[in-house]
Amino acid sequence: MTPRRTGGRVRLSGFVARPCHGRPLALNRCIGNLLDNALRYGGRADIQAKDSDEVITLSVADRGTGLGLGIARNIARAHGGDLVLKNRDGGGLVAELSLPR
């Protein structure tokens, strides 16, 4: 997994109660790209999972200067979701991935 390759730290909070429907390999690539970039440019990744009846949201936050979005955003949108970047308090970015139920 990425943390071993890069030596970065990953912290996960929250949970998703039910599986997400979609193309598993594409979603794995989408989330993997977000994690890889957070670890590469920020040295760590803080992931927060939120689940509701309508949407699953994964927020990947780093303390670096950027997260790669191109492929990840295309995959999210192909699944009817989206990927949005937000500035993180104290520096870095948060990439918020939303996928419909």
Secondary structure by P-SEA (a helix, b strand, c coil): cccccccbbbbbcccccccccccaaaaaaaaaaaaaaaaacccbbbbbbbbcccbbbbbbbbcccccccaaaaaaaaaaccbbbbbbcccbbbbbbbbbcc
